[in-house]
Amino acid sequence: VQLVESGGGLVQTGGSLRLSCAVSGTIFSIMVMGWYRQAPGRQRELVARIISGATNYADSVKGRFTISRDNAKNTVYLQMNSLKPEDTAVYYCNVQQATVTGVGEYWGQGTQVTVSS
């Protein structure tokens, strides 16, 4: 399974970006699609995820970020609005799917998001 992310970049405070993550390869049943981020010197943290159609968000992004999924394209998106400098991080796509041997978890390569003040 391969995850290819796109959409990161440099944006000013208050701006918007849309991240995309396309999943390809041997796909059985994707249970969870989500986004994590890691800022320098900090642990990787959950930003948002979709589990069986239900969404949940980190408190720090609620009301500003929206996660969505296109099942036909096996793609997950993260619309980020009202960006703040503290949103600066490498954003990683995460997918979990059921396989014949259990649950497989996969990560994208990461895409840099930088918000300037």
Secondary structure, DSSP 4 states (H G I P E B T S, - for coil): -EEEEE--EEEETT--EEEEEEEESS-SEEEEEEEEEE-TTS--EEEEEEETTEEEE-GGGTTTEEEEEETTTTEEEEEE-S--GGG-EEEEEEEEEEETTEEEEEE---EEEEEE-
